Each structure stands twice: as C-alpha cells, then as structure tokens.
Amino acid sequence: MSAPAYPLAIIGAGALGLHFAARLATQGPVALLARSDAAAARLRAGIQVGSILYRPDAFGPEAVIRAEWVIVLVKAGDTAAAARRSRSLAPQGVVSLQNGLTEPLLRASCGDLPAGQGITTEGAWRDANGIHPSGAGETLLPPGFEAVAEALEAAGFQARVEPEIAAARLAKLLVNVAINPLAALFRVPNGALLEEHYRRLLDALVAEAWPVLRAAGLALDEADALARVYEVARATGANRASMLQDVEAGRPTEIDAITGALLALAKAQGLALPTHQALYTLIRQLAPHF
C-alpha cells in the first residue's frame, strides 16, 4: 500500500499548529504530525478549535506519509527533530513559522531540501476547553514558497511572500523579545502590556533592542519599531503568549531562541542590554529551558 499523500503537512500540534491546520483543512487535506502516537489518537478523536470541533488527520512520529509542502510550528528547541521528520515526507520544501531565528539550524538539518523561515503574527492559546484563536495577524513567507502562501490565503489567512524576509524576521524578533518575556513574567495577556505600568517596561525593551536589530538589518526606524510592537500587542490583545503558556505549564520556554538570540547579536556588536539580560535570567529561573 502506498503512503498517503497530502498537499500540506504541519509539524507541531500545539495551539498555533492546530489553529493553522484547522483553517487550512477547510480548503483541502492537511496532515498534522504530533509528538506521539497517543497524542495523535487524542487529536483524531476531536478537539475544539474556535467554534468548530476539528478532527485532524493526525499522525505519530513513525507514520509513513508524503506531503508536497511542510510547515514547521514546533518550539525552537525541537527544530532539528522537526527538520529530520520533514525530510521523511519527501516534500518540495519546508518552511518554518517559529519564533526566534531558527533558519540556520533548519537548513542544516534539512540537507539539500529547500528550507526557509517565515514569520507569523497569528495568535492562539490552549486551555482545557480547546484552542482559542486570539487575533488575526499576518504571515510572511520566503521566496520559493508561493504555493504555501496561496494555500494560506485560500484558507482566509493574510499571507504573502516577502522578498525582504530577513528584515521581516528581525521585526518579528523585536516583537517577540518585547512581548513574550514580559507577558510570561507578569502572567498577563498581550494586550495588558499596553497599560501604563507595563508599557514603561515594554518601551524600555524596545529602546534597548532597536539599535542592535537595526545594525543587523532591521528596516524600521525607532518610532516605527515601537509602533509595530504596540500594534501586535493590540491585535493579539487576548492572546496568552506562548512563553506565558509554557511558564504556566512548567514546560521549557523559548527564551534562548528569542531573548538569547538578541543577546548574542548584542554581544557580537559589543553592546550590553541590561533590561533584556534581567528578563532572560528571570525567565530561566521560572521555567525549564531547551
């Protein structure tokens, strides 16, 4: 019997992976690759995603399937394993929508398979009742992934190929280093960070990060950088940031892939970022890390 073939596969059955899979499945078959056979079986029984009960075509780590395109939505620490799993699907290409700067590891682990990292500001969070989408965002993909962008658009996502994807990734990193650790530390949804007593820290984080990211290729001036962070916090106001969800669940956080990546860039430029360093240290004390 030949392996089942899908136009799209998503590796990562967390809140965001399920949000993307459920929407994409309204337009055509989608394979959802879970961490274990048991997790896949639970998902196939059905999970609430927004207003629908979604019964995905979910598979465990050893299932033999094929996919034309793969979207990676795992935690940064699982990038290499997800890339290896992607290769087994024999796709035309693999695109990550992860936090942090994971493209070098993704490409190294994918070998000669076309691979790249896009960005998304879609939001979703999970509780005992299911998955809660929490604010429509924008998804940008690297050149070469036009077919994936078209599939996302057909499913109702705001998606496009971005020629200047490297600068866009830095803009997403700016948003992540400002919002994720702060939301996790104070245990508040994204929108709360715009309240005055949190906003002072939010502003300080942006002010520290901006010159480092600008030197690395960020295409935003400082005022636009701050406006971008505010815009995302407002658009995903009800969202419980992924780092907050990890801290509350006692799971490893992505602090190394997010704030750690910024601190590494700053070190290479000979700069110190005391506010980010303090948050980095605090989050590492609050929860395990990859």
N, C-alpha and C positions, 0 to 999 in steps of 0.2 A: 504494500500500500504506500502510495506516495505521500510525502509530508504535506499537511495543509499549508496553503499559501495565502498570504494576506497582503493587501496594498500597503498597510501601515502596521507597525508594531510599536508599542510603548513599553519601555523597560522602566519599571518603577510604579508600584501600586499604592503610593501614598496619596495624600489629599489632592495634590496637583495632577499627578498622573491619572487618577480616576476622573477628575474634572475634565481633562483633555480627552480621555478615552470615551467618556460618556457622550460628549458633544460630537466627537468625530464619528462615533458609531451610528449617529442619526443619518449619516450620509453614505456609510458603507462599512464593510467588515474591518474590525480592528482587533489585533491580538494584544492582550495585556499580560506582561510577564511579571509574575510575582516572585517573592523571595523563596517560597517553599511550596511544595505540593499542597500542604494543608491550607496555606493562605489562599492559593488559587481555588481550592474547593470551596472555601468560605465565600469567596467573591462570586463564584459561579452560582451560588445559592441566591445571590442578590444583595445589593447594597443601595441605600438611598443616596442619590446624588442630586442635590437641589430638590426639585419637585418630582423627580422620576425614580422609579425602582429600576436600577441598572443591573442587568445580568451579563457581565462581560464574558467574552471568550478568553478566559484566564488560564494560564499555563504555569507550571512549575519550572524550576531551573534546568531540568533534564529533558523537557519535552522537545521533540523534533518538529520544528515548523520552519516555514520560509516567510520572508517579508521583503517587499520591494524597498521600503524605507523604514528606518528605525529612529524613534525619538527617545532620547535618554532623559529620564526625570528622576534619577536616584540622588541620594545625598552625595556630596563631593567625595567623601571617603570611599564610596563604592564605585567610583568611576572606572577603574581598571577592570573590575569584575564585569561591569555592565558592557564595557567595550568588547571584552572577550565573548560575552554572550551574544552581542550584536553580530560578531563575525560568524557565529554558527548559523545565523539566519540567512546568510548569503545575500545581503541587501545591495542596492545600488549605492547607498550612502547612509551615514549615521550622523544625526545632529543632536547636540546636547542643548537643553534649555535649563541647565543647572545654575545654581548660584556660584559665585566665585569665578576664578579664572582656571577652568579645567581643560581648556582646549589642548595644551601641550601633552598632558597625560592621556587624553582621549585619543589623539592622533598616534601617539607612540604605541598605545595598546591596540589600536585598530589595524596596525600594519599598513598595507598598501590600500586598504579600503578608504574611500573618500569620507572624511570626517571633519566636522567643524562645530563651533559653539555659537549658538544664537542667544537671544535673551527673551524673557517674557516678564511682563508686569501683571499677568493674571494672578488672582489670589484665590485661595481655597483653604479651608481648615476642616478638621475632622473632630467629631465627638462621638458619644455613644449612639447618637441617632443617625450618623452617616456623615456625608461630605457636604459642606456648605460653601458654594462659590461666593466670593465676597468682593466683587468689584471687577468690572471688565477692564482689562489692560490692553497692552499692545505686545505683539510677538514679532520679533525681527529675526530673520534667518540669513545665514551667509549665502553669497552667490553659489549657485550649483544646486540649491535646494528649492528651486521654483515649484516643483511638483508638491512638496510638502506645504509650501505657502498657499498654493491653490486649494489643497485639501482643507487646510485650516480655515481659509476664507469661506469655502463652501459650507463649513460647519458653523459659521457665524462668528468666528474669531476675527479680530482686527489683526491681520498678519500680512507681512510683505518681506521681500528680500531687500536687505540693506547693504549697498556696496561698501559703506564705511563701517563695517560691523565691529572692527577693533575699537574704534572710538565709542561705539554704542555699548560695547561690553564694559568699558570704563565708566560710562554714565550709569549703567546698572550697578556696578560695584560701588559707586558713590552712594546710590540709594540704599544698597544693602548694608554698607558699613555704618550708615547713619540710623537706619530704622531697625534692623534686626537685633543688634545687641541691646539697644535702648529699650525696645519693647520687651525683650527677654528679661532684662534686669528689673524693670518696674512691673512686669506682668500685666501689660495693658495692650489693647488692640492698637493697630497702627494710627488710627485717627486721633487717639488720645494724645499722641506726641505733639500735636499742634496746639495743645493747651499751654498756657504761658510758662508754667513751671517746668514742663518737659521741653518746651520749644527752645529754651535757652541752651540746654544741652545739645539738642538737635542742631542748632545753629553753630555751636562750638565744634561739633563733629564735622560738619560740612566745611567750616572755615579751615580746620586743620587738614582735611583730606584734599581739598581742592588743589592747592599748589602741587602736591605730589602727583595727582592724577592728570593735571594739566600738563606737567612735564612729560608724562608718559604717553600723551596723545589725546586726552580728553578735549572734546571740541566745544565745551561750554565755558563762557566766562563765569566769574564767581556769582554774580546775581542770578544768572540763568541756572547755575548749578543748584543754588538754594531753592529756586522756584521749582525745579524738577523734583527735588525731594519732597517739597510741600505738596506738589501735585499728586505724586504717588501715594503719600500718606493719606491725602484726602480721598482719592479714588478708591483706595483699598481700606477705607476707614474702619470697616467692621472686621477686617481680616486679623486673625491672630498669627503673627509672623511665624515662619517655620522654626526659627530659633526659639521663640517662646514656647511653641508646641513641644519642641524637643526637651527644653528645660523642665517643663511641667510633667513630661512623661518619663524623665530620667534617662532619656536617650542621648547618644553622642550628638553634639552640636557641630555646625559647620563653621565655628569661629575661626579655625585655622585657614579654611579656604576663603573666608570673607575678610575679617579684620587682619588675620595673619598675612594674607596676600598684600593688603595695603601696607602693613608694617614692613614687609620685605621690600616693597618698592621704595618706601621712605628710607630705609637703611641704605639701599643702593645709591640713593641721592644724598646721603649724609644728613638726613633730617630726622628729628625726633618728634613724635606725635604723642604727647603725654596723656591726652584725654582718651585717645583710642587705645593706648597701651594699658591704661587703667581698666577700661571696659573689657579688653581682651583677658586680662588677669582675672577679673571678677567672674566672667562667664566661664572660664576654665575651672574656677573653683566651684561654680554652681552645678555643673553637669559634666558627665564624661565627654571626652573629645576623641576624634578619629586619630 
